[in-house]
């Protein structure tokens, strides 16, 4: 996942930072994406932030 993942994990180290995954579709092909395309990003977000901080 590259630099995005590194920066995402760094942000998660701050207790006042939360993640909103509602715009993740922007990482997928605009007119052909499906839920399977976004799953790796959602799964990754749950790691550093945990389920309670991802909306």
PyMOL Python script that loads the backbone (N, CA, C, O; Angstrom):
from pymol import cmd

cmd.read_pdbstr("""\
ATOM      1  N   UNK A   1       0.823  -1.198   0.000  1.00  0.00           N
ATOM      2  CA  UNK A   1       0.000   0.000   0.000  1.00  0.00           C
ATOM      3  C   UNK A   1       0.861   1.253   0.000  1.00  0.00           C
ATOM      4  O   UNK A   1       0.349   2.352  -0.216  1.00  0.00           O
ATOM      5  N   UNK A   2       2.126   1.111   0.232  1.00  0.00           N
ATOM      6  CA  UNK A   2       3.048   2.219   0.052  1.00  0.00           C
ATOM      7  C   UNK A   2       2.991   3.307   1.098  1.00  0.00           C
ATOM      8  O   UNK A   2       2.657   3.063   2.258  1.00  0.00           O
ATOM      9  N   UNK A   3       3.324   4.513   0.670  1.00  0.00           N
ATOM     10  CA  UNK A   3       3.424   5.666   1.567  1.00  0.00           C
ATOM     11  C   UNK A   3       2.102   5.956   2.262  1.00  0.00           C
ATOM     12  O   UNK A   3       2.091   6.389   3.415  1.00  0.00           O
ATOM     13  N   UNK A   4       0.989   5.723   1.577  1.00  0.00           N
ATOM     14  CA  UNK A   4      -0.319   5.968   2.182  1.00  0.00           C
ATOM     15  C   UNK A   4      -0.457   5.182   3.477  1.00  0.00           C
ATOM     16  O   UNK A   4      -0.896   5.724   4.491  1.00  0.00           O
ATOM     17  N   UNK A   5      -0.091   3.928   3.449  1.00  0.00           N
ATOM     18  CA  UNK A   5      -0.223   3.074   4.625  1.00  0.00           C
ATOM     19  C   UNK A   5       0.690   3.531   5.751  1.00  0.00           C
ATOM     20  O   UNK A   5       0.297   3.507   6.917  1.00  0.00           O
ATOM     21  N   UNK A   6       1.891   3.943   5.416  1.00  0.00           N
ATOM     22  CA  UNK A   6       2.826   4.439   6.435  1.00  0.00           C
ATOM     23  C   UNK A   6       2.287   5.696   7.104  1.00  0.00           C
ATOM     24  O   UNK A   6       2.338   5.826   8.327  1.00  0.00           O
ATOM     25  N   UNK A   7       1.776   6.611   6.306  1.00  0.00           N
ATOM     26  CA  UNK A   7       1.224   7.863   6.851  1.00  0.00           C
ATOM     27  C   UNK A   7      -0.047   7.603   7.647  1.00  0.00           C
ATOM     28  O   UNK A   7      -0.292   8.247   8.667  1.00  0.00           O
ATOM     29  N   UNK A   8      -0.840   6.672   7.186  1.00  0.00           N
ATOM     30  CA  UNK A   8      -2.077   6.303   7.876  1.00  0.00           C
ATOM     31  C   UNK A   8      -1.758   5.739   9.251  1.00  0.00           C
ATOM     32  O   UNK A   8      -2.384   6.119  10.241  1.00  0.00           O
ATOM     33  N   UNK A   9      -0.799   4.846   9.316  1.00  0.00           N
ATOM     34  CA  UNK A   9      -0.396   4.243  10.589  1.00  0.00           C
ATOM     35  C   UNK A   9       0.197   5.297  11.525  1.00  0.00           C
ATOM     36  O   UNK A   9      -0.038   5.251  12.733  1.00  0.00           O
ATOM     37  N   UNK A  10       0.953   6.231  10.987  1.00  0.00           N
ATOM     38  CA  UNK A  10       1.522   7.302  11.811  1.00  0.00           C
ATOM     39  C   UNK A  10       0.416   8.171  12.396  1.00  0.00           C
ATOM     40  O   UNK A  10       0.487   8.552  13.564  1.00  0.00           O
ATOM     41  N   UNK A  11      -0.588   8.485  11.615  1.00  0.00           N
ATOM     42  CA  UNK A  11      -1.711   9.294  12.104  1.00  0.00           C
ATOM     43  C   UNK A  11      -2.454   8.572  13.226  1.00  0.00           C
ATOM     44  O   UNK A  11      -2.932   9.208  14.166  1.00  0.00           O
ATOM     45  N   UNK A  12      -2.549   7.266  13.130  1.00  0.00           N
ATOM     46  CA  UNK A  12      -3.272   6.475  14.130  1.00  0.00           C
ATOM     47  C   UNK A  12      -2.587   6.494  15.489  1.00  0.00           C
ATOM     48  O   UNK A  12      -3.198   6.122  16.491  1.00  0.00           O
ATOM     49  N   UNK A  13      -1.342   6.915  15.540  1.00  0.00           N
ATOM     50  CA  UNK A  13      -0.615   6.976  16.811  1.00  0.00           C
ATOM     51  C   UNK A  13      -1.081   8.119  17.705  1.00  0.00           C
ATOM     52  O   UNK A  13      -0.745   8.161  18.888  1.00  0.00           O
ATOM     53  N   UNK A  14      -1.845   9.037  17.149  1.00  0.00           N
ATOM     54  CA  UNK A  14      -2.325  10.198  17.910  1.00  0.00           C
ATOM     55  C   UNK A  14      -3.735   9.927  18.416  1.00  0.00           C
ATOM     56  O   UNK A  14      -4.621   9.626  17.616  1.00  0.00           O
ATOM     57  N   UNK A  15      -3.966  10.025  19.712  1.00  0.00           N
ATOM     58  CA  UNK A  15      -5.266   9.649  20.276  1.00  0.00           C
ATOM     59  C   UNK A  15      -6.426  10.537  19.833  1.00  0.00           C
ATOM     60  O   UNK A  15      -7.584  10.143  19.968  1.00  0.00           O
ATOM     61  N   UNK A  16      -6.138  11.722  19.308  1.00  0.00           N
ATOM     62  CA  UNK A  16      -7.214  12.614  18.884  1.00  0.00           C
ATOM     63  C   UNK A  16      -7.498  12.518  17.381  1.00  0.00           C
ATOM     64  O   UNK A  16      -8.226  13.352  16.843  1.00  0.00           O
ATOM     65  N   UNK A  17      -6.939  11.520  16.698  1.00  0.00           N
ATOM     66  CA  UNK A  17      -7.134  11.353  15.264  1.00  0.00           C
ATOM     67  C   UNK A  17      -8.032  10.146  15.020  1.00  0.00           C
ATOM     68  O   UNK A  17      -7.831   9.073  15.588  1.00  0.00           O
ATOM     69  N   UNK A  18      -9.019  10.348  14.169  1.00  0.00           N
ATOM     70  CA  UNK A  18      -9.943   9.287  13.778  1.00  0.00           C
ATOM     71  C   UNK A  18      -9.893   9.133  12.270  1.00  0.00           C
ATOM     72  O   UNK A  18      -9.350   9.992  11.575  1.00  0.00           O
ATOM     73  N   UNK A  19     -10.443   8.067  11.768  1.00  0.00           N
ATOM     74  CA  UNK A  19     -10.437   7.810  10.335  1.00  0.00           C
ATOM     75  C   UNK A  19     -11.861   7.730   9.814  1.00  0.00           C
ATOM     76  O   UNK A  19     -12.739   7.133  10.437  1.00  0.00           O
ATOM     77  N   UNK A  20     -12.069   8.344   8.661  1.00  0.00           N
ATOM     78  CA  UNK A  20     -13.345   8.256   7.965  1.00  0.00           C
ATOM     79  C   UNK A  20     -13.066   7.567   6.641  1.00  0.00           C
ATOM     80  O   UNK A  20     -12.323   8.092   5.812  1.00  0.00           O
ATOM     81  N   UNK A  21     -13.646   6.415   6.439  1.00  0.00           N
ATOM     82  CA  UNK A  21     -13.353   5.641   5.239  1.00  0.00           C
ATOM     83  C   UNK A  21     -14.412   5.831   4.146  1.00  0.00           C
ATOM     84  O   UNK A  21     -14.396   5.112   3.148  1.00  0.00           O
ATOM     85  N   UNK A  22     -15.314   6.771   4.317  1.00  0.00           N
ATOM     86  CA  UNK A  22     -16.400   6.929   3.354  1.00  0.00           C
ATOM     87  C   UNK A  22     -15.930   7.384   1.978  1.00  0.00           C
ATOM     88  O   UNK A  22     -16.660   7.210   1.003  1.00  0.00           O
ATOM     89  N   UNK A  23     -14.745   7.957   1.867  1.00  0.00           N
ATOM     90  CA  UNK A  23     -14.241   8.418   0.571  1.00  0.00           C
ATOM     91  C   UNK A  23     -13.213   7.469  -0.040  1.00  0.00           C
ATOM     92  O   UNK A  23     -12.510   7.841  -0.980  1.00  0.00           O
ATOM     93  N   UNK A  24     -13.122   6.266   0.478  1.00  0.00           N
ATOM     94  CA  UNK A  24     -12.139   5.326  -0.050  1.00  0.00           C
ATOM     95  C   UNK A  24     -12.385   4.946  -1.500  1.00  0.00           C
ATOM     96  O   UNK A  24     -11.467   4.489  -2.181  1.00  0.00           O
ATOM     97  N   UNK A  25     -13.588   5.123  -1.976  1.00  0.00           N
ATOM     98  CA  UNK A  25     -13.850   4.784  -3.372  1.00  0.00           C
ATOM     99  C   UNK A  25     -12.952   5.577  -4.318  1.00  0.00           C
ATOM    100  O   UNK A  25     -12.813   5.200  -5.482  1.00  0.00           O
ATOM    101  N   UNK A  26     -12.342   6.657  -3.852  1.00  0.00           N
ATOM    102  CA  UNK A  26     -11.473   7.457  -4.707  1.00  0.00           C
ATOM    103  C   UNK A  26     -10.180   6.728  -5.066  1.00  0.00           C
ATOM    104  O   UNK A  26      -9.478   7.157  -5.983  1.00  0.00           O
ATOM    105  N   UNK A  27      -9.847   5.647  -4.377  1.00  0.00           N
ATOM    106  CA  UNK A  27      -8.647   4.876  -4.700  1.00  0.00           C
ATOM    107  C   UNK A  27      -8.935   3.801  -5.738  1.00  0.00           C
ATOM    108  O   UNK A  27      -8.016   3.133  -6.213  1.00  0.00           O
ATOM    109  N   UNK A  28     -10.190   3.632  -6.088  1.00  0.00           N
ATOM    110  CA  UNK A  28     -10.582   2.580  -7.024  1.00  0.00           C
ATOM    111  C   UNK A  28     -10.889   3.182  -8.399  1.00  0.00           C
ATOM    112  O   UNK A  28     -11.036   4.397  -8.538  1.00  0.00           O
ATOM    113  N   UNK A  29     -10.982   2.334  -9.385  1.00  0.00           N
ATOM    114  CA  UNK A  29     -11.346   2.767 -10.736  1.00  0.00           C
ATOM    115  C   UNK A  29     -12.733   3.397 -10.691  1.00  0.00           C
ATOM    116  O   UNK A  29     -13.687   2.774 -10.225  1.00  0.00           O
ATOM    117  N   UNK A  30     -12.842   4.606 -11.165  1.00  0.00           N
ATOM    118  CA  UNK A  30     -14.042   5.430 -11.006  1.00  0.00           C
ATOM    119  C   UNK A  30     -15.347   4.756 -11.413  1.00  0.00           C
ATOM    120  O   UNK A  30     -16.339   4.869 -10.692  1.00  0.00           O
ATOM    121  N   UNK A  31     -15.375   4.075 -12.522  1.00  0.00           N
ATOM    122  CA  UNK A  31     -16.653   3.543 -12.997  1.00  0.00           C
ATOM    123  C   UNK A  31     -16.763   2.019 -12.945  1.00  0.00           C
ATOM    124  O   UNK A  31     -17.744   1.445 -13.416  1.00  0.00           O
ATOM    125  N   UNK A  32     -15.745   1.367 -12.366  1.00  0.00           N
ATOM    126  CA  UNK A  32     -15.808  -0.093 -12.332  1.00  0.00           C
ATOM    127  C   UNK A  32     -15.538  -0.691 -10.957  1.00  0.00           C
ATOM    128  O   UNK A  32     -15.474  -1.914 -10.832  1.00  0.00           O
ATOM    129  N   UNK A  33     -15.378   0.129  -9.923  1.00  0.00           N
ATOM    130  CA  UNK A  33     -15.005  -0.414  -8.620  1.00  0.00           C
ATOM    131  C   UNK A  33     -16.167  -1.186  -8.004  1.00  0.00           C
ATOM    132  O   UNK A  33     -17.334  -0.974  -8.334  1.00  0.00           O
ATOM    133  N   UNK A  34     -15.797  -2.096  -7.089  1.00  0.00           N
ATOM    134  CA  UNK A  34     -16.796  -2.806  -6.295  1.00  0.00           C
ATOM    135  C   UNK A  34     -16.231  -2.969  -4.882  1.00  0.00           C
ATOM    136  O   UNK A  34     -15.103  -2.556  -4.609  1.00  0.00           O
ATOM    137  N   UNK A  35     -16.994  -3.552  -4.014  1.00  0.00           N
ATOM    138  CA  UNK A  35     -16.602  -3.673  -2.607  1.00  0.00           C
ATOM    139  C   UNK A  35     -15.292  -4.438  -2.435  1.00  0.00           C
ATOM    140  O   UNK A  35     -14.518  -4.140  -1.526  1.00  0.00           O
ATOM    141  N   UNK A  36     -15.042  -5.407  -3.287  1.00  0.00           N
ATOM    142  CA  UNK A  36     -13.801  -6.177  -3.180  1.00  0.00           C
ATOM    143  C   UNK A  36     -12.563  -5.313  -3.438  1.00  0.00           C
ATOM    144  O   UNK A  36     -11.490  -5.596  -2.905  1.00  0.00           O
ATOM    145  N   UNK A  37     -12.706  -4.262  -4.252  1.00  0.00           N
ATOM    146  CA  UNK A  37     -11.590  -3.351  -4.509  1.00  0.00           C
ATOM    147  C   UNK A  37     -11.217  -2.557  -3.263  1.00  0.00           C
ATOM    148  O   UNK A  37     -10.050  -2.224  -3.061  1.00  0.00           O
ATOM    149  N   UNK A  38     -12.198  -2.259  -2.440  1.00  0.00           N
ATOM    150  CA  UNK A  38     -11.969  -1.422  -1.257  1.00  0.00           C
ATOM    151  C   UNK A  38     -11.630  -2.233  -0.011  1.00  0.00           C
ATOM    152  O   UNK A  38     -11.085  -1.690   0.950  1.00  0.00           O
ATOM    153  N   UNK A  39     -11.940  -3.501  -0.016  1.00  0.00           N
ATOM    154  CA  UNK A  39     -11.749  -4.336   1.170  1.00  0.00           C
ATOM    155  C   UNK A  39     -10.331  -4.274   1.741  1.00  0.00           C
ATOM    156  O   UNK A  39     -10.196  -4.162   2.960  1.00  0.00           O
ATOM    157  N   UNK A  40      -9.273  -4.338   0.942  1.00  0.00           N
ATOM    158  CA  UNK A  40      -7.932  -4.281   1.533  1.00  0.00           C
ATOM    159  C   UNK A  40      -7.675  -2.982   2.299  1.00  0.00           C
ATOM    160  O   UNK A  40      -6.965  -2.984   3.305  1.00  0.00           O
ATOM    161  N   UNK A  41      -8.244  -1.890   1.830  1.00  0.00           N
ATOM    162  CA  UNK A  41      -8.056  -0.603   2.497  1.00  0.00           C
ATOM    163  C   UNK A  41      -8.843  -0.544   3.808  1.00  0.00           C
ATOM    164  O   UNK A  41      -8.342  -0.045   4.815  1.00  0.00           O
ATOM    165  N   UNK A  42     -10.059  -1.049   3.791  1.00  0.00           N
ATOM    166  CA  UNK A  42     -10.871  -1.106   5.011  1.00  0.00           C
ATOM    167  C   UNK A  42     -10.189  -2.004   6.032  1.00  0.00           C
ATOM    168  O   UNK A  42     -10.062  -1.642   7.202  1.00  0.00           O
ATOM    169  N   UNK A  43      -9.753  -3.169   5.586  1.00  0.00           N
ATOM    170  CA  UNK A  43      -9.071  -4.098   6.489  1.00  0.00           C
ATOM    171  C   UNK A  43      -7.822  -3.452   7.084  1.00  0.00           C
ATOM    172  O   UNK A  43      -7.545  -3.605   8.274  1.00  0.00           O
ATOM    173  N   UNK A  44      -7.080  -2.740   6.267  1.00  0.00           N
ATOM    174  CA  UNK A  44      -5.873  -2.084   6.764  1.00  0.00           C
ATOM    175  C   UNK A  44      -6.236  -1.017   7.797  1.00  0.00           C
ATOM    176  O   UNK A  44      -5.589  -0.923   8.840  1.00  0.00           O
ATOM    177  N   UNK A  45      -7.254  -0.220   7.520  1.00  0.00           N
ATOM    178  CA  UNK A  45      -7.664   0.849   8.435  1.00  0.00           C
ATOM    179  C   UNK A  45      -8.063   0.303   9.794  1.00  0.00           C
ATOM    180  O   UNK A  45      -7.827   0.950  10.814  1.00  0.00           O
ATOM    181  N   UNK A  46      -8.653  -0.859   9.821  1.00  0.00           N
ATOM    182  CA  UNK A  46      -9.069  -1.454  11.088  1.00  0.00           C
ATOM    183  C   UNK A  46      -7.880  -1.834  11.961  1.00  0.00           C
ATOM    184  O   UNK A  46      -8.003  -1.889  13.184  1.00  0.00           O
ATOM    185  N   UNK A  47      -6.746  -2.095  11.353  1.00  0.00           N
ATOM    186  CA  UNK A  47      -5.554  -2.455  12.127  1.00  0.00           C
ATOM    187  C   UNK A  47      -5.072  -1.336  13.017  1.00  0.00           C
ATOM    188  O   UNK A  47      -5.164  -1.451  14.239  1.00  0.00           O
ATOM    189  N   UNK A  48      -4.555  -0.246  12.448  1.00  0.00           N
ATOM    190  CA  UNK A  48      -4.006   0.827  13.267  1.00  0.00           C
ATOM    191  C   UNK A  48      -5.033   1.569  14.117  1.00  0.00           C
ATOM    192  O   UNK A  48      -4.741   1.971  15.243  1.00  0.00           O
ATOM    193  N   UNK A  49      -6.243   1.747  13.569  1.00  0.00           N
ATOM    194  CA  UNK A  49      -7.243   2.538  14.285  1.00  0.00           C
ATOM    195  C   UNK A  49      -8.176   1.699  15.143  1.00  0.00           C
ATOM    196  O   UNK A  49      -8.627   2.167  16.188  1.00  0.00           O
ATOM    197  N   UNK A  50      -8.471   0.507  14.741  1.00  0.00           N
ATOM    198  CA  UNK A  50      -9.457  -0.319  15.434  1.00  0.00           C
ATOM    199  C   UNK A  50     -10.851   0.014  14.960  1.00  0.00           C
ATOM    200  O   UNK A  50     -11.084   1.091  14.410  1.00  0.00           O
ATOM    201  N   UNK A  51     -11.765  -0.883  15.164  1.00  0.00           N
ATOM    202  CA  UNK A  51     -13.123  -0.730  14.663  1.00  0.00           C
ATOM    203  C   UNK A  51     -13.843   0.468  15.275  1.00  0.00           C
ATOM    204  O   UNK A  51     -14.714   1.043  14.623  1.00  0.00           O
ATOM    205  N   UNK A  52     -13.517   0.856  16.484  1.00  0.00           N
ATOM    206  CA  UNK A  52     -14.205   1.962  17.134  1.00  0.00           C
ATOM    207  C   UNK A  52     -13.839   3.328  16.596  1.00  0.00           C
ATOM    208  O   UNK A  52     -14.526   4.308  16.881  1.00  0.00           O
ATOM    209  N   UNK A  53     -12.776   3.410  15.829  1.00  0.00           N
ATOM    210  CA  UNK A  53     -12.314   4.709  15.333  1.00  0.00           C
ATOM    211  C   UNK A  53     -12.406   4.835  13.832  1.00  0.00           C
ATOM    212  O   UNK A  53     -11.893   5.800  13.264  1.00  0.00           O
ATOM    213  N   UNK A  54     -13.035   3.902  13.183  1.00  0.00           N
ATOM    214  CA  UNK A  54     -13.176   3.962  11.731  1.00  0.00           C
ATOM    215  C   UNK A  54     -14.648   4.102  11.431  1.00  0.00           C
ATOM    216  O   UNK A  54     -15.456   3.274  11.852  1.00  0.00           O
ATOM    217  N   UNK A  55     -14.999   5.141  10.710  1.00  0.00           N
ATOM    218  CA  UNK A  55     -16.410   5.367  10.399  1.00  0.00           C
ATOM    219  C   UNK A  55     -16.660   5.533   8.951  1.00  0.00           C
ATOM    220  O   UNK A  55     -17.804   5.730   8.540  1.00  0.00           O
TER     221      UNK A  55
END
""", "prot")
cmd.dss("prot")
cmd.show_as("cartoon", "prot")
cmd.util.cbc("prot")
cmd.orient("prot")
